[in-house]
Amino acid sequence: MDFVREELEKIVRNLQETADNYINELDNCPSGSLLNNKCRGVPRYYHSYYDKNGNWKRIYLSPNDSMIETLARKEFLKQTIPAIQKNIKLMDGVLARYASLDPVDIIQMTRRAYRLLPDQSFFAGQHENELWKVVEDLETLTDDLIEYRCDAHRDWANQDYPKNTHEYRGLHLTSFGLRVRSRGEIVIAEVAHSMGIPFRYDQFITLDDGSTISPDFSFEDNYYDEFYIEYCGMMDFPDYVRRHLIKRGRYEKNAINEWSNIRYIYSKDDSLNAAEVRHILLDWVVPKL
């Protein structure tokens, strides 16, 4: 397996996913832009836009008017989307020219006389036995590493914590007695539990602006800071997408950003693959523990 290509492709997927989400969010922003001038040295802000009759309007905004932040967010999206698209194009070009480092592909490029040899022939040398033993024992080594990293966080996960019970349905019950809201969350909870990864479900957290929000899954890293996974399982419903983007915007305004301290898992029809979840937990959660 070519891990370099895999990482590059993952970066492109993440960039494209972010661009799509930002474009959807931008489409739902109000028309117009922000203007400002100074009155006695104090900035004054206005909402500038054209009404449905094509007439230009300028409305004064008080300093606490939420429209200021809304238009600021719109401008941020307008500047970010082209930058992301430029990087996607750049990465696509790199992938198009990328020479595979997958041993299988390398061996296929050799002459026929070499291709008839057993694969082990290409890895002969003083480290041969150790190499193949590591490959055979990789899963065991990974499980041991997870258990070692997780021990420090079990007390945190088992403590009482404020939980979101507003309109709580909890129709789905895991094998270890946790009620969750969706089938996809069952998959995440079951995989994390089977791997021994401590987590909190639907925990209320307080944001920098003083409001509260409840990520689906909370984890604790090796610095005892929390990070999160948010499962978004109905991305084929426009109203659901709109609500998700509002929630995601609240996270980002409070320094909770994707790939830094939160990871989003998207799906349609509330369907999720356990192998994909395990990959995400191994790739993103476990290294932080």
Backbone bond lengths (Angstrom), bond angles and torsions (degrees), N, CA, C in turn:
res aa  C-N    CA-C-N  psi(-1)  N-CA   C-N-CA  omega(-1)  CA-C   N-CA-C  phi
1 M - - - 1.466 - - 1.528 109.17 -
2 D 1.315 117.38 135.73 1.456 122.71 -179.84 1.530 108.81 -92.52
3 F 1.321 115.99 97.94 1.449 120.32 -174.64 1.533 111.98 -70.33
4 V 1.322 116.92 -28.24 1.467 119.84 178.50 1.527 109.76 -65.06
5 R 1.338 116.03 -49.65 1.473 119.41 178.25 1.526 110.61 -60.83
6 E 1.328 115.80 -40.85 1.462 119.96 -179.12 1.529 110.64 -59.72
7 E 1.338 116.52 -42.10 1.467 120.25 179.45 1.527 111.06 -67.40
8 L 1.322 117.18 -40.47 1.467 120.75 178.48 1.525 110.67 -62.91
9 E 1.319 116.28 -44.17 1.470 120.30 178.96 1.517 110.95 -64.44
10 K 1.335 116.80 -36.36 1.456 120.16 178.65 1.527 110.73 -66.22
11 I 1.332 116.39 -38.29 1.469 120.29 177.03 1.522 110.34 -62.23
12 V 1.326 116.34 -43.89 1.466 120.36 179.93 1.528 110.39 -63.26
13 R 1.329 117.12 -43.71 1.469 119.96 179.01 1.524 111.02 -61.21
14 N 1.312 116.08 -41.81 1.454 119.88 179.97 1.529 111.32 -65.73
15 L 1.332 116.38 -41.83 1.470 120.10 177.59 1.525 111.00 -62.66
16 Q 1.344 116.63 -43.42 1.458 120.18 -178.92 1.521 110.83 -66.15
17 E 1.322 115.76 -39.48 1.468 120.43 178.62 1.522 110.34 -63.27
18 T 1.326 116.15 -42.97 1.461 120.21 178.77 1.522 111.03 -65.22
19 A 1.334 116.71 -42.83 1.468 120.46 178.75 1.524 110.95 -60.79
20 D 1.331 116.93 -44.90 1.473 120.34 179.65 1.530 110.83 -60.84
21 N 1.325 115.89 -43.35 1.468 119.02 179.79 1.525 111.50 -65.26
22 Y 1.329 116.44 -41.09 1.459 119.89 -179.99 1.526 111.15 -66.82
23 I 1.334 116.86 -37.78 1.465 119.93 178.56 1.525 110.07 -64.59
24 N 1.326 116.68 -43.54 1.471 120.25 177.10 1.519 111.17 -61.03
25 E 1.332 116.22 -41.42 1.463 120.18 179.47 1.524 110.65 -66.06
26 L 1.339 116.25 -41.06 1.463 120.10 -179.79 1.524 111.54 -63.75
27 D 1.335 116.00 -37.42 1.471 120.14 179.44 1.528 112.02 -62.00
28 N 1.330 116.51 -25.22 1.462 120.74 -178.28 1.529 112.89 -95.38
29 C 1.314 116.42 2.49 1.465 119.99 178.52 1.532 110.49 -77.43
30 P 1.327 117.79 153.16 1.474 120.01 177.38 1.524 110.59 -68.06
31 S 1.319 115.93 157.26 1.461 120.01 178.39 1.527 109.82 -71.63
32 G 1.331 115.08 162.15 1.453 119.45 175.58 1.511 113.74 94.03
33 S 1.334 114.15 -173.95 1.457 120.56 -176.48 1.523 109.44 -148.46
34 L 1.323 114.12 -179.80 1.464 120.80 -176.32 1.526 109.50 -101.21
35 L 1.338 115.77 133.38 1.461 122.74 172.56 1.519 108.48 -118.97
36 N 1.326 115.44 156.33 1.458 117.39 174.73 1.526 110.58 -151.19
37 N 1.310 114.70 154.58 1.461 122.20 169.17 1.516 107.48 -144.22
38 K 1.304 117.00 179.04 1.453 120.27 -178.96 1.515 110.31 -115.95
39 C 1.311 114.20 137.79 1.458 120.88 175.11 1.523 107.52 -122.75
40 R 1.327 116.00 109.53 1.467 121.33 -176.19 1.522 111.50 56.81
41 G 1.321 114.48 40.38 1.460 121.10 177.36 1.509 115.57 81.20
42 V 1.343 117.15 -2.99 1.469 121.16 -179.36 1.522 109.07 -102.58
43 P 1.342 118.80 126.74 1.467 119.97 -179.64 1.527 111.63 -67.57
44 R 1.316 115.39 138.78 1.465 122.54 175.50 1.521 107.15 -120.68
45 Y 1.325 117.12 135.47 1.456 121.41 -175.04 1.530 110.80 -113.27
46 Y 1.354 114.11 147.67 1.455 120.94 -178.58 1.527 109.29 -135.95
47 H 1.318 115.49 147.77 1.456 121.95 172.60 1.526 107.42 -95.47
48 S 1.333 115.18 113.89 1.462 121.12 -178.35 1.516 109.44 -104.26
49 Y 1.357 117.15 128.05 1.463 120.19 -178.75 1.523 109.91 -162.50
50 Y 1.342 115.02 166.87 1.463 121.51 174.83 1.524 108.34 -104.27
51 D 1.350 116.55 131.55 1.452 119.35 179.00 1.530 110.36 -78.46
52 K 1.331 117.21 -179.26 1.460 121.21 -174.96 1.517 113.09 -65.15
53 N 1.337 116.69 -16.66 1.472 120.63 177.35 1.522 112.57 -94.27
54 G 1.316 116.72 3.96 1.455 121.00 178.61 1.520 113.72 83.87
55 N 1.325 117.16 11.65 1.461 120.87 179.66 1.526 110.12 -88.99
56 W 1.329 115.04 135.11 1.469 119.72 -178.72 1.519 109.57 -76.91
57 K 1.339 116.49 133.65 1.451 121.88 -179.49 1.527 109.84 -124.43
58 R 1.314 114.30 149.34 1.469 119.65 174.10 1.527 107.21 -139.15
59 I 1.344 115.86 116.30 1.461 121.16 -175.55 1.524 109.11 -114.67
60 Y 1.300 115.54 129.08 1.468 120.61 178.24 1.534 110.16 -67.00
61 L 1.334 116.17 137.96 1.454 122.61 178.32 1.528 109.80 -115.33
62 S 1.296 116.77 127.54 1.462 119.82 176.54 1.523 109.32 -67.39
63 P 1.333 118.52 157.92 1.479 120.70 -176.31 1.524 113.77 -56.14
64 N 1.332 117.41 -28.21 1.466 120.24 -177.69 1.530 113.31 -98.32
65 D 1.317 117.20 6.66 1.458 120.56 -177.89 1.528 109.96 -66.87
66 S 1.331 116.60 127.15 1.466 120.65 -178.30 1.525 112.64 -64.29
67 M 1.348 117.13 -18.32 1.459 120.16 179.96 1.531 110.74 -62.89
68 I 1.333 117.69 -28.10 1.473 120.30 178.55 1.519 110.08 -61.12
69 E 1.336 116.61 -48.24 1.463 119.92 179.18 1.526 111.40 -67.83
70 T 1.328 116.61 -35.91 1.465 120.07 179.24 1.524 110.89 -62.09
71 L 1.331 116.47 -44.80 1.466 120.35 -179.95 1.528 111.33 -72.06
72 A 1.336 116.33 -32.14 1.468 119.20 175.49 1.524 109.90 -64.93
73 R 1.335 116.17 -42.34 1.453 120.34 177.35 1.528 110.43 -62.38
74 K 1.327 117.20 -40.08 1.459 121.00 179.14 1.526 110.34 -61.26
75 E 1.321 116.76 -44.02 1.466 119.96 179.54 1.529 110.85 -64.24
76 F 1.333 115.99 -39.87 1.464 119.85 177.43 1.529 110.63 -59.08
77 L 1.333 116.61 -44.79 1.462 120.93 179.45 1.521 111.15 -63.00
78 K 1.340 116.89 -42.41 1.464 121.20 -178.60 1.530 111.10 -62.40
79 Q 1.317 117.06 -34.14 1.461 119.86 -179.97 1.528 112.02 -82.73
80 T 1.330 116.12 -31.21 1.464 119.94 -175.06 1.525 112.70 -77.88
81 I 1.318 117.17 -39.71 1.474 120.84 -174.74 1.529 111.99 -58.10
82 P 1.353 120.45 -48.82 1.478 118.77 178.21 1.526 112.62 -61.92
83 A 1.346 116.91 -35.19 1.466 119.44 179.12 1.525 110.60 -65.27
84 I 1.338 116.93 -42.15 1.468 120.20 177.57 1.518 110.48 -63.55
85 Q 1.338 117.14 -45.19 1.458 121.02 -179.26 1.526 111.67 -62.61
86 K 1.323 116.00 -36.40 1.473 119.96 176.75 1.524 110.14 -64.06
87 N 1.337 116.59 -41.98 1.463 119.69 179.92 1.527 111.85 -69.13
88 I 1.333 117.21 -34.99 1.464 120.03 176.14 1.527 110.10 -61.51
89 K 1.339 115.63 -45.51 1.465 119.85 178.98 1.521 110.84 -60.92
90 L 1.336 115.43 -40.62 1.468 119.84 178.86 1.520 110.84 -63.19
91 M 1.340 117.14 -46.13 1.453 120.87 -178.49 1.523 111.62 -68.19
92 D 1.329 117.53 -35.07 1.472 119.97 175.88 1.524 110.32 -61.75
93 G 1.333 115.56 -38.34 1.469 119.46 177.48 1.516 111.88 -65.42
94 V 1.333 116.37 -39.38 1.462 120.45 177.77 1.531 110.37 -63.94
95 L 1.332 116.04 -44.51 1.464 119.58 -179.74 1.521 111.99 -64.81
96 A 1.339 116.25 -35.32 1.467 119.67 -179.91 1.525 111.52 -65.57
97 R 1.326 116.16 -29.62 1.473 120.72 -178.30 1.526 112.68 -100.89
98 Y 1.313 116.36 -1.71 1.459 120.71 -173.53 1.530 110.74 -70.91
99 A 1.321 116.34 132.58 1.466 122.22 176.60 1.518 108.53 -93.50
100 S 1.310 116.20 122.54 1.462 121.28 -175.46 1.520 111.55 -60.44
101 L 1.351 114.52 138.64 1.456 121.19 174.76 1.531 111.23 -106.92
102 D 1.322 116.08 7.52 1.460 120.18 177.83 1.532 108.36 -63.48
103 P 1.355 118.22 124.58 1.472 120.08 -179.47 1.526 113.56 -52.72
104 V 1.349 116.72 -35.08 1.471 119.08 179.22 1.520 110.06 -62.77
105 D 1.329 117.39 -43.50 1.469 120.90 179.44 1.521 110.97 -67.37
106 I 1.331 116.68 -39.13 1.465 119.97 179.63 1.525 110.30 -62.87
107 I 1.327 116.01 -44.71 1.467 120.09 -179.33 1.524 110.64 -63.27
108 Q 1.325 117.83 -37.04 1.461 121.37 179.18 1.523 111.77 -64.96
109 M 1.319 118.28 -20.87 1.468 121.14 179.27 1.527 112.58 -83.94
110 T 1.332 116.36 -10.58 1.461 118.65 179.34 1.524 110.23 -76.13
111 R 1.339 115.33 167.26 1.466 119.87 177.80 1.526 110.76 -68.57
112 R 1.336 115.89 160.39 1.455 122.05 -172.56 1.519 112.37 -55.60
113 A 1.322 117.31 -38.04 1.463 120.85 -178.05 1.524 111.00 -59.26
114 Y 1.334 117.15 -34.41 1.461 121.27 180.00 1.528 111.50 -80.85
115 R 1.334 115.72 -33.88 1.459 118.94 -177.20 1.529 112.09 -66.86
116 L 1.339 117.50 -19.87 1.455 121.33 178.97 1.525 112.41 -78.10
117 L 1.339 116.68 -13.29 1.459 120.37 -178.31 1.521 111.28 -75.60
118 P 1.331 118.01 155.08 1.477 120.79 173.00 1.534 109.83 -62.59
119 D 1.317 116.77 150.99 1.451 120.25 -178.58 1.521 112.49 -57.00
120 Q 1.344 116.87 -37.06 1.459 119.97 -177.70 1.519 112.66 -59.95
121 S 1.341 117.35 -22.69 1.464 120.58 -178.13 1.522 111.62 -61.68
122 F 1.315 117.13 -30.19 1.451 120.85 -177.01 1.528 112.36 -81.21
123 F 1.341 115.89 -5.95 1.460 119.71 -178.82 1.521 110.83 -121.68
124 A 1.338 116.10 24.19 1.455 120.63 -178.27 1.518 109.77 -68.70
125 G 1.328 116.57 151.24 1.461 120.86 178.87 1.507 110.71 143.09
126 Q 1.335 115.54 -174.15 1.453 120.08 -172.83 1.531 112.84 -66.86
127 H 1.359 117.70 -20.67 1.458 119.63 -178.23 1.533 112.37 -102.66
128 E 1.316 117.35 10.19 1.464 119.94 -174.09 1.521 112.06 -58.26
129 N 1.338 116.54 -51.41 1.455 118.92 -175.80 1.521 111.89 -62.79
130 E 1.349 115.57 -42.42 1.450 119.72 179.98 1.525 111.06 -62.29
131 L 1.329 117.15 -39.77 1.460 121.09 -178.31 1.515 111.16 -61.55
132 W 1.307 116.84 -51.13 1.457 118.98 -177.00 1.520 111.62 -69.46
133 K 1.322 117.78 -31.08 1.466 120.02 177.31 1.526 110.20 -66.51
134 V 1.355 116.73 -40.69 1.462 120.32 178.75 1.521 110.37 -62.47
135 V 1.326 117.00 -41.92 1.462 120.59 178.79 1.522 110.46 -61.34
136 E 1.343 116.75 -44.39 1.461 120.52 -178.18 1.526 111.70 -66.51
137 D 1.351 116.86 -32.90 1.468 120.75 -174.42 1.526 112.60 -100.11
138 L 1.322 117.52 11.91 1.463 120.69 -173.38 1.530 111.89 -58.98
139 E 1.330 116.69 -45.35 1.459 119.12 -177.42 1.529 111.33 -64.38
140 T 1.335 116.74 -40.02 1.459 120.02 178.12 1.515 111.00 -63.99
141 L 1.333 116.83 -43.77 1.454 121.07 179.00 1.514 110.81 -62.10
142 T 1.338 116.65 -40.53 1.459 120.77 179.40 1.513 111.10 -63.41
143 D 1.343 117.04 -44.68 1.455 120.77 179.27 1.522 111.67 -62.37
144 D 1.347 117.28 -40.10 1.463 120.64 178.18 1.524 110.85 -63.80
145 L 1.328 116.33 -40.04 1.464 121.04 179.45 1.524 110.72 -64.31
146 I 1.332 116.55 -43.66 1.460 120.78 179.77 1.524 110.00 -61.40
147 E 1.336 116.77 -46.20 1.465 120.00 -178.80 1.520 110.81 -60.42
148 Y 1.336 116.67 -41.36 1.467 121.06 -179.88 1.531 110.70 -64.74
149 R 1.333 117.20 -43.57 1.463 120.81 -177.27 1.530 111.61 -70.82
150 C 1.323 116.91 -30.37 1.462 120.61 -173.04 1.521 113.85 -82.04
151 D 1.317 117.77 -22.52 1.457 120.39 -174.68 1.524 111.70 -56.29
152 A 1.331 117.18 -36.02 1.468 121.11 -175.08 1.525 112.76 -71.22
153 H 1.341 117.64 -13.14 1.460 119.87 -172.82 1.532 113.41 -112.53
154 R 1.322 118.24 2.64 1.461 119.92 -176.13 1.528 111.66 -69.00
155 D 1.345 117.38 -40.72 1.466 119.44 178.94 1.524 110.71 -61.30
156 W 1.339 116.28 -41.81 1.474 120.64 178.36 1.524 110.67 -59.21
157 A 1.327 116.82 -45.39 1.468 120.67 -177.08 1.526 111.93 -67.21
158 N 1.345 117.54 -29.79 1.462 121.03 -175.78 1.525 113.59 -88.87
159 Q 1.323 117.24 -6.56 1.461 119.82 177.92 1.526 110.38 -71.38
160 D 1.339 115.90 157.66 1.459 119.87 172.40 1.526 109.20 -68.14
161 Y 1.321 116.23 143.84 1.466 120.36 178.79 1.522 108.95 -148.31
162 P 1.333 117.30 153.88 1.472 119.71 179.32 1.521 110.35 -66.86
163 K 1.310 116.36 126.32 1.461 120.93 -173.97 1.523 110.52 -118.90
164 N 1.294 115.92 141.99 1.458 121.62 179.23 1.524 109.88 -75.81
165 T 1.315 116.08 112.32 1.469 119.98 177.70 1.522 111.33 -116.75
166 H 1.341 117.45 10.36 1.457 121.00 -179.69 1.526 110.17 -66.14
167 E 1.330 116.39 122.59 1.461 122.29 -177.71 1.533 110.77 51.20
168 Y 1.324 114.86 36.70 1.467 118.94 -175.10 1.523 110.43 -72.89
169 R 1.309 115.10 123.84 1.455 120.27 -179.12 1.531 110.79 -96.46
170 G 1.319 116.54 -48.13 1.456 120.27 175.68 1.517 114.37 50.85
171 L 1.325 116.62 44.90 1.459 120.47 -174.68 1.520 112.54 -79.16
172 H 1.308 117.09 -11.94 1.461 120.69 -174.70 1.526 109.04 -113.00
173 L 1.317 116.39 129.70 1.458 122.15 -175.65 1.522 109.56 -115.89
174 T 1.345 115.74 127.55 1.456 119.99 178.58 1.522 110.53 -77.97
175 S 1.322 115.34 171.26 1.461 120.69 -179.43 1.519 112.38 -68.87
176 F 1.364 117.05 -16.20 1.462 120.16 -179.66 1.534 111.77 -110.14
177 G 1.353 116.56 17.94 1.451 120.79 169.02 1.506 117.03 90.80
178 L 1.336 119.42 11.36 1.460 122.19 178.77 1.522 109.64 -93.57
179 R 1.331 116.36 127.78 1.465 120.20 175.64 1.519 109.54 -90.50
180 V 1.323 115.84 130.53 1.463 121.76 -179.24 1.525 108.78 -128.54
181 R 1.329 115.61 173.19 1.459 120.33 -170.94 1.529 114.34 -89.95
182 S 1.329 118.31 -18.88 1.468 118.26 -171.92 1.521 110.94 -148.44
183 R 1.335 114.96 165.20 1.466 120.41 178.33 1.528 110.71 -65.40
184 G 1.337 116.25 -39.41 1.461 119.45 179.70 1.516 112.35 -62.62
185 E 1.340 116.45 -37.69 1.458 119.70 178.78 1.527 110.98 -68.70
186 I 1.323 116.82 -30.00 1.469 119.42 173.34 1.522 109.96 -59.55
187 V 1.334 116.70 -44.34 1.467 120.49 -178.51 1.527 109.87 -61.31
188 I 1.343 116.84 -47.53 1.466 120.39 -179.10 1.525 110.33 -61.29
189 A 1.344 115.89 -47.03 1.466 119.93 -178.17 1.527 111.21 -63.47
190 E 1.325 117.26 -43.01 1.464 120.65 -177.94 1.533 110.95 -66.18
191 V 1.340 116.69 -42.32 1.466 119.39 -179.38 1.524 110.28 -66.28
192 A 1.339 117.10 -46.17 1.466 120.29 179.09 1.528 110.76 -60.62
193 H 1.326 115.88 -42.18 1.469 120.14 179.88 1.529 110.78 -64.90
194 S 1.323 117.00 -42.71 1.472 120.14 -179.19 1.523 111.56 -65.72
195 M 1.346 116.92 -28.05 1.461 121.61 178.40 1.527 111.82 -86.18
196 G 1.333 116.52 -6.56 1.459 120.15 179.58 1.514 114.37 78.66
197 I 1.324 117.50 20.14 1.462 121.17 -178.28 1.531 109.65 -86.60
198 P 1.331 118.83 117.44 1.468 120.40 179.38 1.531 110.89 -70.11
199 F 1.338 115.67 140.22 1.458 119.65 178.10 1.517 109.66 -153.49
200 R 1.316 115.08 165.05 1.459 122.43 171.93 1.520 107.65 -117.16
201 Y 1.332 115.60 138.73 1.458 120.11 -178.70 1.522 110.14 -105.15
202 D 1.348 115.93 131.83 1.471 122.58 173.12 1.525 112.46 58.13
203 Q 1.331 116.60 37.07 1.459 121.24 -179.61 1.531 111.29 -76.30
204 F 1.320 116.64 133.63 1.459 119.85 171.91 1.525 109.06 -73.55
205 I 1.330 116.73 131.72 1.461 121.22 172.52 1.527 107.87 -124.27
206 T 1.315 116.47 153.00 1.459 121.96 179.34 1.515 109.14 -98.89
207 L 1.324 116.44 125.04 1.457 122.16 -179.03 1.526 110.42 -82.31
208 D 1.332 115.88 169.87 1.462 120.77 -179.07 1.524 112.27 -60.81
209 D 1.336 116.97 -28.99 1.466 119.62 -178.93 1.526 112.78 -84.70
210 G 1.342 117.53 4.67 1.455 121.70 176.91 1.514 114.93 92.58
211 S 1.328 117.81 -12.41 1.466 120.50 178.12 1.521 110.04 -81.11
212 T 1.330 116.70 168.56 1.458 120.98 179.12 1.518 110.45 -116.36
213 I 1.322 114.78 155.91 1.462 121.75 179.92 1.525 106.65 -152.81
214 S 1.323 117.59 157.22 1.465 119.58 -176.82 1.522 110.96 -126.44
215 P 1.335 118.22 97.81 1.469 120.34 171.86 1.526 110.40 -61.88
216 D 1.322 116.15 152.47 1.461 119.44 -178.88 1.526 111.73 -64.30
217 F 1.345 116.46 -47.57 1.461 120.66 -178.60 1.523 109.43 -131.85
218 S 1.318 116.03 128.43 1.465 121.99 177.68 1.525 108.97 -112.41
219 F 1.337 115.69 140.47 1.459 122.49 177.56 1.534 108.31 -129.20
220 E 1.324 116.03 164.73 1.459 121.31 178.48 1.519 108.62 -118.79
221 D 1.348 117.28 129.34 1.462 119.75 -177.38 1.532 110.83 -89.46
222 N 1.337 115.66 -176.97 1.458 119.32 -174.63 1.521 113.36 -73.14
223 Y 1.348 117.18 -6.22 1.467 121.12 172.32 1.535 110.47 -101.29
224 Y 1.331 116.53 7.31 1.466 123.89 -179.45 1.527 112.25 66.62
225 D 1.320 116.25 24.91 1.459 121.91 169.34 1.525 108.59 -96.17
226 E 1.314 116.35 149.45 1.456 119.77 -178.28 1.526 111.43 -89.72
227 F 1.326 116.06 147.59 1.459 122.71 171.29 1.523 107.36 -140.02
228 Y 1.352 117.26 168.97 1.457 118.38 -160.20 1.537 113.11 -139.93
229 I 1.327 114.20 157.52 1.463 122.43 166.67 1.526 107.53 -123.98
230 E 1.316 115.86 130.39 1.460 122.43 177.12 1.526 107.81 -114.39
231 Y 1.333 116.42 120.94 1.459 120.70 179.71 1.523 109.90 -95.49
232 C 1.326 115.63 127.79 1.468 121.91 -177.46 1.529 107.09 -122.23
233 G 1.324 116.52 94.44 1.457 120.52 -167.54 1.508 116.84 -101.94
234 M 1.341 117.89 5.59 1.467 119.63 -178.33 1.525 110.23 -131.80
235 M 1.323 115.33 48.68 1.459 119.82 -175.20 1.521 113.31 -73.30
236 D 1.328 117.33 1.14 1.462 120.64 174.95 1.529 111.52 -93.72
237 F 1.352 118.01 5.88 1.456 122.35 177.54 1.529 109.39 -114.14
238 P 1.339 118.18 116.49 1.468 120.95 -176.07 1.521 114.64 -55.44
239 D 1.334 118.22 -41.22 1.459 120.32 179.80 1.528 111.22 -64.05
240 Y 1.322 116.07 -38.03 1.466 120.63 177.76 1.531 110.24 -64.90
241 V 1.339 116.07 -43.55 1.464 120.41 179.23 1.523 110.01 -61.29
242 R 1.340 116.75 -42.56 1.464 120.39 -179.96 1.528 110.73 -60.97
243 R 1.336 117.09 -45.13 1.465 120.05 179.22 1.527 111.36 -65.14
244 H 1.334 115.82 -37.70 1.462 119.24 178.29 1.525 111.17 -63.57
245 L 1.320 117.58 -42.78 1.455 120.30 -178.81 1.521 111.65 -65.23
246 I 1.320 116.71 -34.56 1.465 119.82 175.84 1.531 109.76 -64.36
247 K 1.334 116.16 -44.95 1.467 119.97 179.51 1.523 110.53 -65.45
248 R 1.329 116.30 -41.57 1.470 119.57 179.10 1.524 110.35 -63.43
249 G 1.336 116.58 -38.62 1.456 119.91 177.13 1.520 112.02 -61.65
250 R 1.330 117.03 -38.47 1.466 120.40 176.91 1.527 110.62 -63.71
251 Y 1.326 116.81 -42.36 1.464 119.26 176.57 1.534 110.32 -58.04
252 E 1.318 116.76 -50.25 1.456 120.54 -173.47 1.528 112.29 -66.51
253 K 1.335 117.16 -33.09 1.458 120.02 176.43 1.525 111.88 -67.98
254 N 1.309 116.42 -16.85 1.458 121.43 -178.73 1.526 112.46 -115.29
255 A 1.341 114.89 30.35 1.472 122.80 172.34 1.526 113.45 63.10
256 I 1.335 116.40 28.99 1.463 120.58 171.59 1.521 106.46 -110.04
257 N 1.330 116.12 99.71 1.455 122.01 -168.77 1.524 111.22 -120.11
258 E 1.328 115.08 147.12 1.464 120.83 -177.00 1.512 111.14 -59.81
259 W 1.332 114.85 141.01 1.461 126.20 179.77 1.527 112.43 72.08
260 S 1.334 117.61 -10.57 1.462 120.77 173.79 1.523 109.26 -94.33
261 N 1.333 116.65 -64.09 1.458 119.43 -179.63 1.529 112.95 -136.42
262 I 1.332 116.95 14.58 1.463 120.37 171.72 1.519 109.04 -150.23
263 R 1.314 115.79 146.85 1.469 121.53 176.89 1.530 107.53 -130.05
264 Y 1.322 115.54 131.51 1.465 120.87 178.36 1.530 109.63 -99.23
265 I 1.323 115.82 135.83 1.458 121.25 174.32 1.526 107.12 -114.85
266 Y 1.329 116.42 115.83 1.456 121.48 -175.20 1.527 110.51 -104.32
267 S 1.328 115.27 143.29 1.462 120.02 173.28 1.520 109.15 -157.19
268 K 1.322 115.30 172.39 1.460 122.07 175.41 1.522 108.86 -118.17
269 D 1.324 116.54 154.17 1.464 122.23 177.61 1.527 112.52 57.22
270 D 1.346 116.75 24.52 1.461 121.18 177.35 1.520 111.73 54.02
271 S 1.344 116.84 39.97 1.461 120.90 -179.98 1.524 109.15 -114.30
272 L 1.324 115.72 138.01 1.456 120.37 -175.28 1.515 109.41 -147.56
273 N 1.327 116.12 141.38 1.454 123.13 -177.67 1.524 109.37 -96.19
274 A 1.329 117.17 126.86 1.461 121.35 -177.98 1.524 112.00 -61.95
275 A 1.338 117.36 -35.23 1.465 120.30 179.42 1.519 110.71 -64.64
276 E 1.339 116.70 -38.66 1.464 120.77 177.76 1.526 110.53 -64.73
277 V 1.326 116.65 -41.75 1.464 120.63 179.58 1.526 110.32 -63.22
278 R 1.328 116.31 -44.87 1.472 119.63 179.13 1.527 110.70 -59.42
279 H 1.333 116.69 -41.23 1.462 120.66 178.61 1.529 110.77 -60.76
280 I 1.335 117.41 -43.77 1.466 121.26 179.95 1.528 110.51 -64.37
281 L 1.329 116.60 -42.89 1.463 119.44 -179.86 1.526 111.28 -65.00
282 L 1.330 116.61 -41.10 1.470 119.97 178.26 1.527 111.81 -68.19
283 D 1.319 115.70 -38.75 1.464 121.26 -172.80 1.523 112.52 -80.42
284 W 1.344 117.33 -32.93 1.465 119.39 -170.29 1.529 113.92 -120.54
285 V 1.345 116.94 -38.96 1.464 119.37 -175.98 1.522 111.48 -81.75
286 V 1.336 116.66 -54.18 1.466 120.59 -173.88 1.537 113.09 -55.62
287 P 1.348 120.05 -43.40 1.473 118.24 179.89 1.523 113.96 -62.71
288 K 1.329 118.34 -20.74 1.460 121.08 179.71 1.524 112.74 -84.70
289 L 1.332 117.64 -18.09 1.465 120.54 -173.35 1.519 112.20 -69.87
